[in-house]
Amino acid sequence: MQVDPKLVALRRGLLEPLVLAAVESRQRYAAEILAVLQEANFPAQEGTLYPLLSRLRRDGLVHHEWRESPSGPPRKYFSLTDAGRNQLAAFRDYWNELTHMINAIGR
């Protein structure tokens, strides 16, 4: 089934706030973030996630710490900064406004 390109673009724009939400309540490493997104039926891939995490870190929205792993090399765990929390809250507010507009128009 072919997905409308407009919907694909909308979904692509949701990746950043979804990643921020994934690390809102607990620290996660990249594979965990990817699993959370996939469990929510969001089609994310490593090739998209890793560059985004790097950008979010450079932008000061997440920070990371290295931790030893019981099953391999150390892992980089990500969590929100205060700026990341503010960004996620702003997105949620805006999303609610958009949802309200879509539901209100034409009724």
Residue pairs with C-beta under 8 A, 6 or more apart in sequence:
11 42
11 43
14 42
15 42
15 44
15 48
15 52
16 52
16 56
17 87
17 88
17 91
17 92
17 95
18 37
18 40
18 42
18 44
19 33
19 37
19 49
19 52
19 53
19 56
20 56
20 61
20 62
20 80
20 84
20 87
20 88
20 91
21 88
22 28
22 32
22 33
22 36
22 37
23 33
23 62
23 78
23 79
23 80
23 84
24 80
24 85
24 88
26 79
27 65
27 77
27 78
27 79
28 36
28 77
28 78
29 75
29 76
29 77
29 78
30 46
30 49
30 50
30 53
30 76
30 78
33 49
33 53
33 78
34 44
34 45
34 46
34 49
37 44
37 49
38 44
53 62
53 64
53 78
56 62
56 78
56 84
57 63
57 64
57 78
59 83
60 81
60 83
60 84
61 80
61 81
61 83
61 84
61 87
62 78
62 79
62 80
62 81
62 84
63 78
63 79
63 81
64 76
64 77
64 78
64 79
65 76
65 77
65 79
66 74
66 75
66 76
66 77
67 74
67 75
67 77
68 74
69 75
80 88
